[in-house]
Amino acid sequence: MDIIFYGATYKPNYTEDFRAAMCTEMKDVGVRNVDDILPGWGNKHDELSGYWMVEQQMKEKAKANAEAKAEKAEKAAWRDSGA
């Protein structure tokens, strides 16, 4: 596990005056609930107003999936209308 410092430009509320962020990287750890890996870490992270990058990625993926589904439904409706 590494703790790294970087610009965090991916944050939704990123501003140019933001100086540094700490990120806990667990490169060699398989995907699973963070409390299974580090019990209590998730609660402490949230208390400190931490930002879970994976949550942002999940939201972006869900949005893209919803948009694709809506586009598919729109095409089907157009096709079914006989236009």
C-alpha positions as CSV (number, residue, x, y, z in Angstrom):
1,M,0.0,0.0,0.0
2,D,1.3,3.5,-0.9
3,I,0.2,6.9,0.1
4,I,0.8,9.3,-2.7
5,F,0.4,13.1,-3.2
6,Y,-0.8,14.5,-6.5
7,G,-3.0,17.2,-8.0
8,A,-6.3,15.4,-7.9
9,T,-7.6,17.1,-11.1
10,Y,-10.2,14.3,-11.4
11,K,-12.2,15.7,-8.4
12,P,-15.6,17.1,-9.5
13,N,-15.0,20.2,-7.4
14,Y,-11.3,20.7,-8.4
15,T,-10.1,24.3,-8.5
16,E,-6.7,25.7,-9.7
17,D,-5.9,26.7,-6.1
18,F,-6.1,23.1,-4.8
19,R,-2.5,22.2,-3.8
20,A,-2.3,18.5,-3.0
21,A,-4.2,15.4,-2.3
22,M,-3.3,12.2,-0.6
23,C,-4.3,8.9,-2.2
24,T,-4.1,5.5,-0.7
25,E,-3.2,3.2,-3.5
26,M,-3.5,-0.5,-3.0
27,K,-2.1,-1.7,-6.3
28,D,-1.7,-5.4,-5.3
29,V,-5.0,-5.8,-3.6
30,G,-8.0,-7.3,-5.4
31,V,-11.2,-5.4,-5.6
32,R,-13.4,-5.9,-2.5
33,N,-15.0,-3.9,0.3
34,V,-12.5,-1.5,1.8
35,D,-13.6,-2.5,5.3
36,D,-12.5,-6.1,4.5
37,I,-9.0,-4.8,3.8
38,L,-8.7,-2.1,6.4
39,P,-11.5,-2.4,9.0
40,G,-12.8,1.1,10.0
41,W,-10.9,2.9,7.3
42,G,-14.1,3.8,5.3
43,N,-15.8,5.5,8.2
44,K,-12.7,7.5,9.1
45,H,-12.2,8.5,5.5
46,D,-15.7,9.7,5.3
47,E,-15.4,11.6,8.6
48,L,-12.4,13.4,7.1
49,S,-14.4,14.4,4.0
50,G,-12.4,12.0,1.8
51,Y,-13.3,11.5,-1.8
52,W,-13.7,8.0,-3.2
53,M,-12.5,8.1,-6.8
54,V,-14.2,4.7,-7.4
55,E,-17.6,6.3,-6.6
56,Q,-17.1,8.9,-9.3
57,Q,-16.1,6.3,-11.8
58,M,-19.2,4.2,-10.9
59,K,-21.5,7.3,-11.3
60,E,-19.9,8.1,-14.7
61,K,-20.4,4.5,-15.9
62,A,-24.0,4.5,-14.6
63,K,-24.7,7.7,-16.5
64,A,-23.2,6.4,-19.7
65,N,-25.2,3.2,-19.4
66,A,-28.4,5.1,-18.8
67,E,-27.7,7.4,-21.8
68,A,-27.0,4.3,-24.0
69,K,-30.2,2.7,-22.8
70,A,-32.3,5.8,-23.5
71,E,-30.8,6.1,-27.0
72,K,-31.6,2.5,-27.7
73,A,-35.2,2.9,-26.5
74,E,-35.5,6.1,-28.6
75,K,-34.3,4.2,-31.8
76,A,-36.7,1.3,-31.1
77,A,-39.6,3.7,-30.6
78,W,-38.8,5.5,-33.9
79,R,-38.5,2.2,-35.7
80,D,-41.8,0.9,-34.2
81,S,-43.6,4.1,-35.2
82,G,-43.0,3.3,-38.9
83,A,-41.5,6.7,-39.5
